[in-house]
Amino acid sequence: MKEINILIVEDESIVAMEIKSYIKKLGYTVTAICSNAKDALTIISEQKVEIVLMDICIKGELDGVETAVLIKQSHPHIEIIFLTAHLDDYNVDRAIKIDPTAYLSKPFNREELRVFLKIALRKINRDASTDVSSKHTIFLDHEFSYDPVNHTLYCCQEIINLTKKENELLKLFIDNKNNIVDFYTLENTIWPNKETNTNTIRTLVKRLRQKLKHKFIETISSRGYKLTIIDKGIYS
Amino acid sequence: MLLQEVHHRVKNNLQVILSMIRLQNDEIEDKIVMEKFINLENRINAIAKTYNMLLIKENLEEIDMQEYIDSLLLDIQVTINHENDQINIKTDIDAMIPLRESVYIGLIINELVTNAYKYAFDDHKGTVLISLHHHKNDFILIVEDDGKGFIMEENHNTLGLKLIRTLVYDQLEGDIEISTNNHTKYIIRFSI
């Protein structure tokens, strides 16, 4: 199992000891235990932390929710699990704004904590995998996007199946987005070893256009085609 | 507001007590001793849970027993359930009870259900029924199972049964009727 580092922010030292003892048993690593916002923020800036177990009533000026908000601002990928005796709406409503993995009541149940740590872990892994591809994802508009790493076209997060040639054509267009791809370049890139004619090209473009709901690709008379992305659209 | 703060303090203190028991238990390897610690943990959890039920209700004085007991049963099942257990627990509860008495009832149900899980079913299959209703001036709590029953004379001195007796007679000032020959059935009457 990949090492998962957990920070415990808890002002009752015996409770913190117990949480540490239990989560170590589960195979996670406890980065540190602290009892106030200042120490928590310092630890997070200096050490690797993936999950924070956060009490709400902690020492110092900031409470657990305020501390968690600051953590999320600087480290959005850290997952927060609140562990608290405060179940009132005021605290719950503030806490859920940062989309915590869980809000567990004290005295806490070990099984519940175990399950929510697993959920946090899954969210971390999922974020990490989407990050790799989303870093390079090219957004054509609000519904279409292209992942050049995996050569995959998406429409509303659904994969659109492309044939090998359609994919090569789309890649060529995207590599030259907002510029004209002339017939010559097109022929030589998609069919490098084969004579082809305008009809074959036209058919392939037509098929790709259908899959893109007739958006983006325009014909530039007697010269070639152009794929236009209106937005800047590249998120990296 | 002040009362809420007191409740938070109580919950935090109960968490500290539970943490100490669990820390101690983490160091124990003897299964029988471990089990005793888990029983202790469950008893404290039964008390602590009432505070969670209180805080989320507008009416601070009473507890919805259906919600409380269902939640308590889930916790008990997690701690003492064996992998191949096929023990069903059915509840038929319709009562609102003040905090003080709720704690006693939670503890009684905790003991009875734990006993049923451990001793009633040789093949780990069976059903436990729990009902709690208000009848005129009385509340009637019935906990019964379709297991093998037990011989009262041999078991009356266990801590679990001693706790049940003192809670019913001394705390709730009620009475208890037990039949254990074929299956086990406890009928507990009390008034508030």
Interface residues (C-beta under 8 A of the other chain):
Chain A: E12 I14 V15 M17 E18 I19 S21 Y22 K25 C57 A85 H86 L87 D88 S105 K106 P107 F108 N109 R110 E111
Chain B: Q4 H8 K11 N12 L14 Q15 V16 L18 S19 M20 R22 L23 D26 I44 N45 A48 N52 L55 I56 D75 V78
